[in-house]
Amino acid sequence: MTATRILVTGGAGFIGSHYVRTLLGPAGPRGVRITVLDKLTYAGNLANLRPVAAHPGYRFVRGDICDSLLVDRLVAEHDQVVHFAAESHVDRSIADGGDFVRTNALGTYTLLEAVRRRHGDGAAFVHVSTDEVYGSIEQGTWPETDPVLPSSPYAAAKAASDLLALAFVRTHGLDVRVTRCANNYGPHQHPEKLVPLAITNLLDGGDVPLYGDGLHVRDWLHVDDHVRALELVRTRGRAGEVYNIGGGTQLTNREMAERLLEACGAAPDRIRYVEDRKGHDRRYAVDWNKIRCELGYAPRRDLADGLAETVAWYRANRPWWEPLKRRPLLRKLGDRQQRAAG
């Protein structure tokens, strides 16, 4: 059997590395060879890939998805692309959105052009996006057919990459499948995000910072479920289609913080409200009936069990996250939240 050669961009990050570890793990598909392309910015960590470093089907290349010569060479060597690489933190995009436009929009364009030149006959390209491109919705859910209405520079740059990907389907006939997922959580997530930030703060005796009144609503998805959904899209999805990936558990940020306090065994008074961020979307909610009906997806991970396992992982892996929290930019963001709290 000929191996399927998959180029995974951003494969040293949180979700990308989980995808790689899953595919190359004992329960993964047979006959898969993976090359990870990652620039190793602050969010990329080779430690995330250590469990598969010796796997015969694994290769790592350090590089930038905006490097057209490198991308052309790698795309030519592979049958499919699963594209995770992105700048992804809203606060950082508000402070300086330039890297977000470059990586998310120009980087995606560079990959699409390489696929067009090498695989104009239709090699699958899975473009991993976010529910944040839809913007805020007061009631109900966003179906895939609704227009994108991004609020932050991050979401706008991701929306631009989505539209580029879909334009390459219509103009060049590429086999691109776009996914838009709910908020992920799980082990190996960078501590700038709400769940690991709260956990690591609590493990250090600190508080959980919440923007505004803490009543912003998010749908929560364990990274295991996200990876399963992505594999369904890669192996059975249709060219030119968008698939929303939901978690099935909508909570306010306050409710999530309370669950994390309980999971960490912390007192209920460890929540600290800070000034709301600019353009903060009130509620995200996607309609994921399409992927359920077409591909048989449904989330399997229970939130309580998933949070308990996540807390246990951060408790056992201080050497992984402590250096990340000492980095200057993360400290700067934390200081800004502290000042806002007064």
C-alpha positions in Angstrom: 0.0 0.0 0.0 1.3 3.4 -1.0 1.6 5.8 2.0 -0.4 9.0 2.0 2.1 11.9 2.4 0.6 14.7 4.4 2.1 18.2 4.9 1.0 19.6 8.3 1.6 23.3 8.7 1.8 24.6 12.3 2.2 21.1 13.5 4.3 22.1 16.6 1.4 24.1 18.0 -1.4 23.0 20.3 -4.0 21.6 17.9 -1.5 20.7 15.1 0.7 18.7 17.3 -2.3 16.8 18.8 -3.3 16.0 15.2 0.2 14.7 14.4 0.5 12.6 17.6 -3.0 11.1 16.9 -2.3 10.1 13.3 1.1 8.6 14.1 -0.1 7.0 17.3 -1.2 3.4 17.8 -4.8 4.1 16.9 -4.0 6.3 13.9 -4.6 5.3 10.3 -2.1 3.0 8.6 0.1 4.1 5.7 0.4 7.8 6.7 3.7 9.8 6.5 3.7 13.3 7.9 6.0 16.3 7.4 5.5 19.1 9.9 6.3 22.6 8.7 6.5 25.1 11.6 8.3 28.4 12.1 8.6 27.7 15.8 7.3 31.1 16.9 6.3 31.5 20.6 3.3 29.2 20.1 5.3 26.3 18.4 7.1 23.9 20.7 9.1 20.8 19.6 8.4 19.2 22.9 4.8 18.8 21.7 6.1 16.4 19.0 8.6 14.5 21.2 6.3 11.4 21.5 6.5 10.9 17.7 10.0 12.2 17.0 11.4 8.6 16.4 8.4 7.5 14.3 9.6 6.4 10.8 6.7 8.3 9.2 7.5 11.6 10.8 9.7 14.5 9.6 10.1 18.0 10.9 11.0 21.1 8.8 11.5 24.5 10.4 10.3 27.2 8.1 7.8 29.9 7.2 4.6 29.3 5.2 5.3 32.6 3.5 8.5 31.2 2.0 7.3 30.3 -1.5 10.4 28.4 -2.5 10.3 26.2 0.6 6.6 25.8 0.4 6.7 24.8 -3.3 9.3 22.2 -2.7 7.4 20.6 0.3 4.0 20.7 -1.4 5.5 18.9 -4.4 6.6 16.1 -2.1 3.2 15.5 -0.5 -0.3 14.3 -1.5 -2.3 16.4 0.9 -2.0 19.5 3.1 -3.6 20.1 6.5 -3.1 23.7 7.3 -3.0 24.8 11.0 -0.3 27.5 10.9 -1.8 30.8 12.0 -1.3 33.6 14.5 -4.3 33.0 16.8 -4.5 35.2 19.9 -7.0 38.1 19.8 -5.2 40.2 22.4 -2.0 40.1 20.4 -3.8 41.0 17.2 -5.3 44.1 18.9 -1.9 45.2 20.0 -0.3 44.6 16.6 -2.1 42.9 13.7 0.7 42.9 11.1 1.9 39.4 11.8 -1.7 38.1 11.7 -2.3 39.5 8.2 1.1 38.2 6.9 0.8 34.7 8.3 -2.9 34.1 8.1 -3.6 35.7 4.7 -0.4 35.8 2.8 0.8 32.5 4.2 -2.4 30.7 3.2 -2.2 32.3 -0.2 1.4 31.0 -0.6 0.3 27.5 0.2 -2.7 27.6 -2.1 -0.6 28.8 -5.0 1.9 26.0 -4.4 -0.9 23.4 -4.4 -2.3 25.0 -7.6 1.0 24.7 -9.4 1.8 21.2 -8.2 -1.6 19.6 -7.7 -4.1 21.4 -10.0 -5.8 18.0 -10.3 -7.2 18.2 -6.8 -5.0 17.1 -3.9 -7.0 17.6 -0.6 -6.2 20.8 1.3 -7.9 21.0 4.7 -7.9 24.6 5.9 -8.4 24.8 9.6 -10.2 28.0 10.7 -12.3 29.3 13.6 -15.9 30.2 14.6 -14.6 33.7 15.3 -14.9 34.6 11.6 -18.7 34.7 12.0 -18.5 37.4 14.7 -21.0 37.6 17.6 -24.5 36.2 17.5 -27.1 37.1 20.1 -29.3 34.1 19.7 -29.3 30.9 17.6 -26.3 29.5 15.7 -24.3 30.4 12.6 -24.7 27.9 9.7 -21.9 27.6 7.2 -23.9 29.5 4.6 -23.9 32.8 6.6 -21.5 35.5 5.8 -18.4 36.1 7.8 -18.5 39.2 10.1 -15.2 39.3 12.0 -14.6 41.7 14.9 -10.9 41.4 15.7 -7.8 41.7 13.5 -7.2 38.0 14.2 -10.7 37.0 13.1 -10.5 39.3 10.0 -7.2 37.7 9.0 -8.6 34.2 9.4 -11.7 35.2 7.4 -9.5 36.5 4.7 -7.7 33.2 4.6 -11.0 31.3 4.4 -12.2 33.4 1.5 -8.9 32.9 -0.4 -9.2 29.2 0.1 -12.8 29.1 -1.2 -11.8 31.4 -4.1 -9.2 28.9 -5.2 -11.9 26.2 -5.3 -14.1 28.3 -7.6 -11.3 29.8 -9.8 -8.8 27.0 -10.0 -10.8 23.9 -9.0 -8.7 23.0 -6.0 -10.0 20.4 -3.5 -10.1 22.7 -0.4 -12.2 21.9 2.6 -12.6 24.6 5.3 -13.3 23.8 8.9 -14.5 26.4 11.6 -14.2 25.1 15.1 -15.4 26.2 18.5 -13.1 27.0 21.4 -10.6 24.2 22.0 -9.1 23.1 25.3 -6.8 20.3 26.4 -3.1 19.5 27.2 -0.2 21.4 25.4 -2.3 24.6 24.9 -0.2 27.8 25.3 -1.0 29.5 28.6 -2.1 32.8 27.0 -5.5 31.1 26.4 -8.3 31.2 29.0 -8.3 27.6 30.2 -4.5 27.0 30.6 -4.1 30.6 31.8 -6.6 30.0 34.5 -5.2 26.6 35.4 -1.6 27.7 35.6 -2.5 30.9 37.6 -4.4 28.8 40.1 -1.6 26.3 40.4 0.7 29.2 41.2 -1.7 30.6 43.8 -3.0 33.4 41.6 -6.4 34.4 40.3 -8.4 33.8 37.1 -8.8 37.1 35.1 -12.1 37.5 33.3 -12.9 40.3 30.9 -15.9 42.6 31.5 -18.8 41.0 33.4 -17.6 37.4 32.5 -20.9 36.6 30.7 -19.4 36.2 27.2 -20.6 32.8 25.9 -18.3 30.2 24.1 -18.8 26.7 22.9 -16.1 24.3 24.3 -14.5 21.5 22.3 -11.9 19.1 23.5 -8.9 18.9 21.2 -9.5 15.1 20.8 -12.9 15.8 19.3 -11.6 18.5 17.0 -8.9 16.1 15.7 -11.5 13.4 15.0 -13.6 15.9 13.1 -10.6 17.0 11.0 -9.9 13.4 10.1 -13.4 13.0 8.9 -13.1 16.1 6.8 -9.7 15.0 5.4 -10.8 11.5 4.5 -14.5 12.0 3.7 -15.2 15.7 3.2 -16.3 17.3 0.0 -14.2 19.8 -2.0 -15.3 23.4 -1.7 -17.4 22.8 1.5 -17.2 24.5 4.9 -17.7 22.4 8.0 -18.5 23.9 11.4 -17.2 21.8 14.3 -19.0 22.4 17.6 -18.3 21.1 21.0 -21.9 20.9 22.3 -21.2 22.7 25.6 -22.0 26.4 25.7 -20.8 28.3 28.9 -20.2 31.8 29.9 -16.6 32.6 30.7 -17.7 32.9 34.3 -19.2 29.4 34.3 -16.0 28.0 32.8 -13.9 29.8 35.4 -16.1 28.3 38.2 -15.6 24.8 36.7 -11.8 25.4 36.6 -11.8 26.6 40.2 -13.6 23.4 41.2 -11.2 21.2 39.1 -8.2 22.8 40.7 -9.6 22.7 44.2 -9.4 26.5 44.5 -11.6 28.8 46.5 -14.6 30.5 44.7 -13.2 34.0 45.4 -10.2 33.5 43.0 -11.9 35.3 40.0 -10.7 38.8 39.2 -12.7 41.0 36.7 -10.6 43.2 34.4 -11.5 45.9 31.9 -13.2 44.4 28.8 -11.1 44.2 25.6 -11.9 46.1 22.5 -14.4 44.7 20.1 -15.1 41.7 22.4 -17.6 39.4 20.8 -20.4 38.5 23.2 -21.4 35.1 22.0 -20.2 32.4 19.6 -22.4 29.5 18.5 -22.1 27.4 15.3 -24.6 25.1 13.8 -22.7 21.8 13.2 -25.6 19.7 11.8 -23.8 19.5 8.5 -20.7 17.6 9.7 -23.0 15.5 12.0 -25.3 14.5 9.2 -22.7 14.2 6.3 -19.7 12.7 8.1 -21.1 11.2 11.4 -19.3 13.6 13.7 -20.4 14.1 17.4 -18.2 15.2 20.3 -17.4 12.4 22.7 -15.3 14.0 25.4 -17.3 14.9 28.6 -16.3 18.5 29.7 -15.9 17.6 33.4 -13.6 14.6 32.6 -11.8 16.6 30.0 -11.1 19.5 32.3 -10.0 17.2 35.1 -7.5 15.5 32.7 -6.3 18.9 31.5 -5.7 20.2 35.0 -3.8 17.0 35.8 -1.6 17.4 32.7 -0.6 21.0 33.6 0.0 20.0 37.2 2.4 17.3 36.1 4.1 19.3 33.4 5.4 22.5 35.0 8.7 22.3 33.0 6.6 22.7 29.8 4.5 25.8 30.8 6.6 27.7 33.3 9.1 29.0 30.7 6.3 30.1 28.5 4.8 32.3 31.2 8.1 34.0 31.8 8.4 35.2 28.2 8.2 39.0 27.9 5.1 39.4 25.7 3.0 37.1 27.8 4.1 38.9 30.9 3.3 42.2 29.2 -0.3 41.0 28.4 -0.7 39.8 32.0 0.5 43.2 33.3 -2.0 45.0 31.2 -4.8 42.9 32.6 -3.5 43.6 36.1 -3.5 47.3 35.5 -7.0 47.2 34.1 -8.2 45.4 37.3 -7.0 48.4 39.2 
